Amino acid sequence: MNDKTRRAFLQASGFAAMGLAAPAILRLGDRAWAAEEVPVGIMYSLTGTTAIVEKSMNQCAQMAIAEINAKGGVLGKQLRPVIEDPASEPRTYSEKARKLVMEDQVPVIFGCYTTASRKAVLPVVERRKSLLVWPTWYEGEECSKNVLYAGSAVPNQQLENSLPWLKKKLGRSKLFIVGSDYAFPRGMAKTSKTICQKIGMEVVGDEYLPLGHTEWASMVSKIGASGADVIFSNVVGDSIVAFYRELRNQGYSFDKLPLCSSTTTEVEIKAMGPEYALGSYVSLPYFQTVETPQNQAFVKAFKAYAGADAVTHAAMEAVYIGVHMWAMAAEKAGEFTAKGVVSAVGGMSFDAPQGKVTIDPQNLHSYLTPRIGKTRADGLLDIVDQYPEPLLPLPYSSVGESAEKRLCTTSGASL
């Protein structure tokens, strides 16, 4: 972003110094905040293995806050971002979350990308009665009244569309599952196996390498020797770049051995070079190519904010949803406390770039539209399949949750 554009955003969002001395203090709930502004936490990694994605998530959170401030803020107050870099380390996420909640007195944290980071922050926000707005698709099997899962897909919104599609449309029946070695990829594999058993697909491999791993030669050789006719990837962070490049380096073509990912977005494709991902598939609710007026405006705004060569992607679009829905809920509640926001947000809808997104009042997860994209030569994705309307989020679908038998409510999981 050039200096002129940055100054415009700073002025519109109230980031510039206002020259006010000793502002009055207003008490809301058990927090004390300056009457003219409210601090809000932004905690996405600017360094480390997942910074490849989280840097743009940080930018998008700031952009959304600037938009809200330009329209008068929330409850007449400007939002003041307090930015922390957790450096892709779960322990640091926990430390930074405690600092934000206890020292900075933020009522909300917009943050986290991996399940490991979310799990590190969860005890902090629950113990301190604060709120985490979590944006990333994840493995499910979580139920907390201190997390707003705004824009974050759960397995029934990523796997129940993609795996049957791979079998029916591409005629594939032997699946190799590969992922980074932590809770999210293992949880996605667990649900994938259940679905594959139901639809008659054979899982011929289920393998993991550490998060941040860059040496993929032996794993790619193992995939080639497995007899798989399709790959499902839950690889995360900059490991994605190394994995795709190694597949191409060993001569694999996605026309002959298709790959579908639950994690790869436009930003990783840009980083690796589109030629390495060409023809691969991704199952996510949002792509930059979604054709809605809201998305056209979103893409234009982000490019103006972050630079003309910037790309939008599912994780940052979910951040955008979360910031705006939190602001809407706080406005409706008339307060900033987690309890107030949660009481107001259930059933609330937002016209997001991907289309209408609604918060389920029972589990604080999001109705989202499942989509499958196919990577093209410019690094964007053509949408080759999508549901006609948003799908009910079922975070416990892996253990039999259904629309008729709900296992998660704002009072906790009922297992």
CORCORGI-V495994 format. One record per run of one state. SS is the DSSP state (H for helix, E for strand, - for the rest). FROM is the first residue (numbers start at 1). TO is the last residue. If there is no record, write none. Layout:
BEGIN
ss	from	to
SS	FROM	TO
SS	FROM	TO
END
This chain:
BEGIN
ss	from	to
-	1	2
H	3	13
-	14	24
E	25	28
-	29	30
E	31	34
-	35	36
E	37	43
-	44	50
H	51	70
-	71	73
E	74	74
-	75	76
E	77	84
-	85	89
H	90	103
-	104	108
E	109	111
-	112	114
H	115	127
-	128	131
E	132	133
-	134	146
E	147	148
-	149	154
H	155	157
-	158	158
H	159	170
-	171	173
E	174	180
-	181	182
H	183	199
-	200	201
E	202	209
-	210	216
H	217	225
-	226	229
E	230	234
-	235	238
H	239	249
-	250	257
E	258	261
-	262	265
H	266	272
-	273	273
H	274	277
-	278	280
E	281	283
-	284	292
H	293	306
-	307	313
H	314	333
-	334	337
H	338	345
-	346	348
E	349	352
-	353	354
E	355	359
-	360	365
E	366	368
-	369	370
E	371	375
-	376	380
E	381	386
-	387	390
E	391	391
-	392	396
H	397	399
-	400	407
E	408	409
-	410	411
E	412	413
-	414	415
END
